[in-house]
Structure formats: C-alpha cells, structure tokens
C-alpha cells in the first residue's frame, strides 16, 4: 500500500511531534483525507444547531439569566477554588477571567518581543517568524481584553480614577517600543513586505491604545450605575439583551462552522461560548454536553475546514488548486482513544453496581418514567431478554478497547455502538448524549470507498 503522490495531494494543518513508538506507528502518522474531519465538523454543527434552537433558546433566561435557575448568585462557588470554571458571561470583572486574560497577554507579549528581537538581530529562526502579523493581532486582542478587564474591576469597585487610564497608557508605551524595534529592523534591511506590514500594524495598534486611554480618562470616572460601560463590562447574565446577544453569536458561530466560513475562528468562538454557557449552570448539562465540548476543542486545533467548506471552495477558486487535501490524523486518533476510554471506564464503573451484575439494570431503566420515552407496558420486553441485553451491553462496554483492536470484531463492535446510541435516542430522555456520541462515529465511515481512493486509514 503506497502513499499518495505528493504532486497530487497537500497535507493541511500541523503535524505534531510524536514520541516513539507512536512515531513509528502509521495509524498515528499517516495522513488521512480531510473529509474525515469535515464530516465530524458538519455532524457536530448540525447536532449543536438543533440543540441550541430547541433546548437552549426557549429557556435561555430561565437557564442562564438573573432570577432563574442559572442566577449568578447561585453558582458563585463554581468559578472559585478549587474548580476555577471560567465563563465570559460572568463579565470581565470576574477575577478568574482577569487572571486568564493577564496570563494570555503576558505570553503573547513575550512571544511578540522575542519575534521582534529576532528580526532586529537578523535571526531568521526567531519564534513566530512565519506568522508575525497574526501574532500582532493576537497580542492586540489580548491587550484590549486586559484593558477592559481592568476597567470592569475598577467600575465594580466604584473606583474609576487613574488606573483605567494608566493601564492602556502602559500598554501604549509597550506598543511604541515594539514599533521602534520594527523601525530599526526596517532601517537595517530596507526591505521586506512582511516587516513593513508588522510596522504599520503596530503603528495602528498604538492609535487604538491611545484612543482607549483617552476614553478611559474622560468617560469611566463619570460612569453611573446604569451607564453603557457598566452594563457591557459587567455580567451579561444580568442583561437580557446581552445574554441573547451571546446566544446568537454562539448560534452564528456554529452555523459558520457548519458551512466552513472562517472555520478556525468559528470553531474557537463556538468552543468558547459553549464552555461559557456550560460553566454558569452546570446542572442542566449531561455527558453529551461534555462530549460536545471535547469535540469542539479538537476542531479548533485542527484544519477541520480543509474539505467540504466554503473556505476550501474559495481557496480553490482563487488559486486553481485541485489537489486532494489530507490532514494529520492525530485529532481523529485521540478522539477515537477517548471514545474507547468513555466506554471502558463506564463499563468498569458498572461492574461495581449490583443491578448490572444481576442483569436487572435495563429492566429498571425501562420502568423509570423519568428516563424512558414510552410506558413500560408499550415496550413489553420479556424480563429474560432484558437480563441478556444488560449483560451483553456490559461486556461490550468493558471489552470495547479489545473489540476494536481485533480486526475480526472491530466492525461489529462499531456497528453495535452506533445502533446502541440510536436506540437510546429513540427510547430514552438523555438530552444530547446520543446525538453527540454518534458524531464520533462519523469519521469512521468508509469514506475512501465513496471517493474511490485508498487512503490507508
């Protein structure tokens, strides 16, 4: 089995370094068609859009707003030690969010400083060299967030004196230093389009920070309790309009992820808001929502828009690039390993329960009106059959890593897993657990048969 010809294919995304023996195992290193990531992206986006429209939107303020089940006062403990669950909906005055923003800003500042120092000294191997303009934009965003966080804290403490102006002025001075670094680089080389772009980007950033300092000095010291600044920088849970705005941004990002428009940024926005909503009311989520967050995290780290996306269509239209796109398999492999652990650990936990060992578990579940969609008498499943099915499912879960490792049982184990979740979806009320778990099976479909190409995966 040979690798695809390099003049007909392109491998998108980052290929991570892997330790031995993973680096010698083709299952971890051989690129796979980008359609495998694309179908995962599309399946998850569709499930999330349905979930948002039918489950979140009708009860948005009841679940997350002030005075409802997700009132900020009820879950203050969830964002404190030892949990440290952050959420954008708590507002920029949240101490945990301020800490995270400051750490991110410090890392971006150090990275940008090293990049500019490498340019100044003529070192072509400096960190961040290939994507310096993107690094500047990331530092710009982190700096603005840091300024807004400090402003929000000052407003919350009714102290909008010198601090709101000093913070942007300090960052402005740092930006001016970066401009001087880049100016020295330009004077030494007198060439380089990327260096010029860096210089003008940093110069524009200086103007932005100067404007923020001006606004802070003039407006914030006089901001009243009902001012726009306090409402925007405070908790969005207490403002129905802002809470709806956050929801529609989440919905729009998920739709953009489905269509593949600015896919990486849409995945980041969808993951950020998914975590933000989950961390303000943990009692309405279940295991399916956890799986959703895991998949979104992987999607924002890998080139999930490299196929079946508007981004790909635009790229091929502009560059007339008709090569087949492959991706590194690390994200899909890690998700498969995580899925195997979900089943195995779930089955291992059930071994310590008496109802599973005696075979009564399925019979009891089918009689629980809180979980089942239909009355028990309509299902009419014989007790002996329910016992056999209970033991069969227990054996399937505990042995799942073995079943998928063996070639002659792998296909049957996966087919049973997909049917198992379809059965849960049709008969039980478990939220989004079944749909989100089914999306993990989508990359395992025989896509190479549909495209008539052997990808070796």
N, C-alpha and C positions, 0 to 999 in steps of 0.2 A: 504494500500500500504506500504510495508515494505522496509527498506533499504537493500542494497546488503550485503551479508555476508562478514565480514571483512577478513576472511581467503582466499577469492577468488578474492578480489579486492585490489587495492592500490590507494591511493589518492596522486597525484603528485602536486608539487608546494606548494606555501604558501597559507594558509587560513587566510585572514586578519581579524582583529577585526572589528566588525560592531556594531554601536550603536543601541539601541532599537528605533523603533520597527523592524528595518531590521534584527537584530539578531534573532528575533522570527518568521521571515517570511521564510519559507522553500524555496521559489523561489530564495532567495539570499544565502542561506546556504547549501542547499542540493547539494552534488557533482553530476556532470553530466559526461557522457562518454567523454573521451579525444578526441574522433573522432570529436566532435563538434568544438573544437579549431583547430584540424588538417585540417578539410575541409575549415575553414576560412583561414588558413595559405596557403594551396595549391591554393585556388581560387585567393587570393590576389597576390601570387607569379606569377601565370600564367598571370594575367592581367598586372602586372608590367613588366614582361619579354617582352610581346608583345608591351607594351608602349615604353620600352627602345629601342627595336630593330627597330620599325617602325617610332617612333616620335622623339626620342632623338638622336639616333646615326647618322642619315643622316644630321642633322642640329646642331651637337654638338658645333662646333666652332662658328657658326652663333648665336646660342642662348646664349652661355656662355663665349666664348673666347674674347680676347682683339681685339678691332676693329670691333666687331659685335654688335648685339642687347643687349648682356649682358656685354658690356665692363665695367670693374671695375670702371672707372671714372663716368659712368652714374648712378651707384647705390651706391655711397658712402653714401648717406643720409639714405639708407635702413638699414645700420648697426649702425647708430648713434641714439642718444637720439631723441625722446622717443621710438623708435621702437626696437632697440637692437636686430636685427636679425643676429645671428652668422652664419658663414659658414667656413668650413675647406678650401674651395677653395680660400678664400682670403689670405691664408698664415698665418703662425704662428706669423707674426709681427702685425697682426690685434689687436688693443688694447682690443676689446671686447673679443676675443678668449683668449688672455693672462689673462684677468681678470677671465674668467670662469675656465681656467686651474688652476690658482692660488687658487681659492676658492675650487675646487675639490681636489687639492693637500693638502690644509690645513685641510680639513675634513678627508681625508684619513690618514693624519699624526696623527691627534688627535685620530681617531678610532684605529689605529695601536698602538699608545702609550698606550691607555687605555687597549688594549688587552694584551700587553706585561707586563704592570704593574699588571694586574690581574694574569698573570702567575707567576710573581715574588713573589707576596704575597700569592699565593696558592688559590686564589678565583676562584672557578670553574664556577661561574656565570658571569664572565667577558664578556664584549661585544666582539663579533666577534670570540668567542672561537671555535664554531663548524667548521668554515671555515677560519682558520687563514692563511693558505698557500695562498688561493685565495686573502685574504686581502693584503698579502705581494705583490703579483703580481700586484694587482690594484694600490698599493702605488708606486711600481716600475714604472708602466706605466705612472702614473701621474707625477712622478718626472722627468722622461725622457722628457715628453712633456713640463714641466715647463722649463727645461734647454734649450730645442730647441727654445721655445718661446722667452726666454731672449736673446739667441744668435741671433735670427732673428731680434729682435728690435735693437740690437747693430749694426748688419750689415746694417740695414736700415738707421741708424743714422751715418754711417761711423765711428763708434767708437767701435772697437773690442779690447779694451785694457784689463784691469784687470777684468772687470765684467764677461765675458764669462768663465773665469777660477774660479772666486770666487763662482759663483752660484753652479756648480757641487761640488766644494770642501766643501761648506757649507752643501749640501745635503749628501755628503760623510761622513762628521762628524756626522750628524744625524743618518745615517745608521749604523755607527760604534757604536753609543750609543745604538741603538736597538740591535746590536749583543751582547753588554755587558749585556744588560737586559736578553736576552735569555740565555747567558752563565751562568749567576747567577742562572737562573731557572734550568738549567741542573745540576749545581753543587749541588743544594739543593735537587733535586728529584732523580738524577742519573737514570732516566727512562723517557719513553715517546717517541714513534716514531714520533708523530706529532711535539713535541718540537724540536727534532733533525732536522726534515725537515725544521722547521722555522729557526733554527740556520744556516744551510747550505744555505738556500735560501737567508737570509740576508747577509751572508758572500759573496755569489756570486754577490749580488747587489753592495756590496762595491767595488768589482773589476770592475763592469760595470761603476760605477760613477767615479772611479779613471781613467779609460780609457777615459771617456768623458772629464774630466778635462784636461787630457794630450792632447787630440785632440784640445780642445779649446785653450789651451795656444800656441800650435805650428802652427795650421792651420789658425784659424779665423783672427788673426791680419794681416795676409798677403793675405786674400781672396780678389780677384779682382772683378770687376763688373760682369764678365762673369763666375765666379767660380761656381763649382757644388754646394757649400754650399749656395750661394746666390740664385741660381735657385731652389733648393729643399726647402729652408726655406721661399722663397718669395711666391708671388701669383701664384697659379697653373693655373689661368686663362690666364696668360701671356705666359705660356709654353704649346704649343700644345701637346707635348708628355705627359706631366704630367696631362693635362686635360683629355686626352684619357685614361691614367692610372687610374685616379679616376673613370672614367665611367666604365671601365672594372672591377674594384674592386666592384663597385655597382652592375654590372650585375652578377658577380660571387657570391656575397653575396646573391643576390636574387635567383639564381639557387640553392645555398646551402640551402636556406630557403625552397625552393620547395621540395628538396629531403630529407630535415631533417638531414643534416650533421652539427654537432656542432650548433644546431638550435638556441640556445640562442645568441651565438656570431654572427651568420649570421643575426639574426633579429636586433641586435644592430648596426651592420655595415650597413645594408640596411636602417634603420631609419636615422642614422647619415648622410649618403650620400644623402638620399632623401631630408632631411632638408637643407643640404649644397647646393645642386643644386637649390632648390626652393628659397633660400634666396639670390642668386646672380642675378636672373632675375625673379621677381615676376609677370611680365606682360604676361608670356607665360603659367602660371598656371591658373586653374579654380577650381571650388568647388570639382571636382573629385580628384584633387591632394591633396586638404586639407583632404578629407576623407581617401585617401591613407596614409597620414602621421599619422592620428589618429589611424588607424588600426595597422600600424607598431609599433606605440608607445605601444599599448596594447600587441602586440605579443612579444615584447622584455621583457615584465614584467611578462609574464605567461608561463607555460610549454607547448607551442604550439607544441613541438616536442615529446610529450608523446605518440603519436599514429601516425600510417601511416608515419613513418620516418625511415631513416637508423639508427639513434641513438637508436630507440626502438628495431630494429632488432638485433643490436649488443649487446644491454643490455640483451635481452632475450637469445641470443646465448651464452653469457658468463656466465650468472647466472642461466640459465634454468628456468627463471621466466615467467610462463604462466598466471599470474594473470591479470584480466581485469583492465585497468587503468582508473581512474576517475580523474577529476580536479575540483577545486573550481570554482563556476560559476560566480564569481564577474566580471571578464573581459567581458564575454558574456552579462551579465545583464547590465553593464554600456554602452556597445556598443549599446544594444537594446534601452536603455533610450536615448542615444544620437541620434540614428536614429529617434526616435519618436519626439525629440525636433527639429531635422532638418526639418521634415515635418510640424510640428505645427507652428514653427516660420516663415517658408517660406510662409505658408498659411496665417498667421496673417499679414505678410508684404503685401501680395497681396490684403488683404481687404482694404488697403489704396490706391490702384490703381484703376482708373476708368475703365480701359479696362477689368479687371476681373469681376467687379461688373456688368458691362453692358453685359458681355458674349462675347466680341469681341477679347479677348486675343489670343485664339487658332487660330482664323481666320487670325489675323495679323501675328502670328508666321509662319503659313503655307505659307504665302505670302512673307516672308523675305528670300531672296536668300542667305543672309549671314549665316543663321542657317539651312535651310532646305536642304535635300539631293536631292529632286526632285522638278521640277517646279510645281507650284500650279495647273496647268491645268491637270497634270497627277494624282494628288490625287483626285480631283473632289469631295470634301466633301461638302455637302449642308450646307449652312450658318446656318440653324436652328439646324442641328446636331452639328456643331462646338460650337454653343452657349450652347447647353445642355451639351456637354462634358466639356466645360470650367467651368460651374457651378458645375458639378459633381466632377471634379478634385479639385476645390476649397474646396468643402465640405469634400472631402476625406482627404485633407491635414490638414485643420483646425481641423477636428474631429479625426485625426489619433490616438492620445492617448486614446480617448474614444473607438474607434472601436476595438483596440487591447486589451483593458481592458475587454470588454464584450465577454464572451465565444462564443455567437452565431454569432458574426460579425468578430471575430478575423481572422479566416481562410480566409474569403472572402477579408478582408482588405489587408492581406498579399499577397494573390494571385494577387489582382488588382495592388498592389505596384510593384510586380515583372514584371507583364505584362506592366505596365506603363513605367518602365525603358527599357524593351525590345523594346517597341515602340519608345522611344527616341533614342535608339541605332540605330534602323533601318531607322529612318526618319530624324534625326537631327544631325548637326555637333557640338557636345558639348564636344569634347575631350574624356577624360576618365571618365567623370561623371557617365554615365550609368553603365559601367562595374564595377567600384569601388563600386558604391552603391549596385549593385547586389550581390557583395561578402558578404554584411551584411546579406543577406537573406540565405546564405548557412548554417550557424549553426541552422537555424530554420527548416531545412528539417527533415522529420520523420525518423531520423537515427535509433531510437530504434526499428522500425518495420523491418528494414533491418537486424539488428543484433539479432532480436527476443528476445529482452530483454527490460523490462520496467524499464527505469531509473528515471521515475517520473518527468522529466523536461518538 
